[in-house]
Amino acid sequence: MSRTSLAIALASLTALTSMIALPIGAQAATAETLSPAALAKACEGKDEWADPAPPARLFGNTWYVGTCGISAILITGDKGHVLVDAGVTKAAPLVLANIKRAGFNPKDVRWIVASHEHFDHVGALAALQKATGAKVAALPAQKAALETGKPASDDPQFAGLDPIAPVRVDRVLKDGDSVVVGKVVLTAHATPVHAPGSTSWTWQSCTAGFDCKMIAYADSSSTISSDGYRFTDHPDRVAAIRKGLPAMAALPCDILITPHPSQSALMERLAGTKPLVDANACRAYVAAAEGRLADRLAKESGK
Ligand SMILES: [Zn+2]
């Protein structure tokens, strides 16, 4: 073998090994077209649950793959990915398309987890579980509603909640347990504020420049109900909320993301008109919720 052909052989071997070593989804589309600002612009004036949105890299390996009105978050790694929330039933093809458009294979999603068991966040879960082959993990309080497809009777919004296609729950989590795929580690926090199975999720994401942030996907903090329900008649529910709110405020939280982007002004923060990184975000989110709960309880008591 001549020196030149040896060099060519070595070069092609190097090219081949670098291809083999490519992490899953490394051929992602350019950051320019999938920027947070482009997502915010595409969703300007749109907040419907099934309004299509482009995907965007939020930070490091954390991607937004949801619709304009409902979050779905993909955390990617070279051993596979984790998806947090699915959206309404109609959103299943949109979320799958966004995962692909971001440069990832839906079949590489290993786990899907959810914020809470309402149809606007888990309506598409069964379809996404089927399409990806991913397993689903949930806290016990969320498991029953996912598996039966029926809302929990102790949910303050019970009367107004649509059923969902039943989901197979593969793993039952305890508060503080983690879902792990390679270097992707998502920790579940029981935060039973908005629904009995409300779960907040935290993980670390790092940029290529080793700038690392703790991301908090804090569940909805609103304490709302169907007509006729009184929180003051349900001391257990109020006690659960009073445990969940401080747990939410204490989440490691450099970047707050919420199941409804509007609840944390996510689109404004992606557009750059408000800061995306704010270590006080979870505490401020909870403080506002505590105020609304106090108002609600006072109103119910006729004060
Ligand atoms: Zn919701």
Residues whose N, C-alpha, C, O or C-beta is under 5 A from the ligand:
A	BS01	ZN	D120
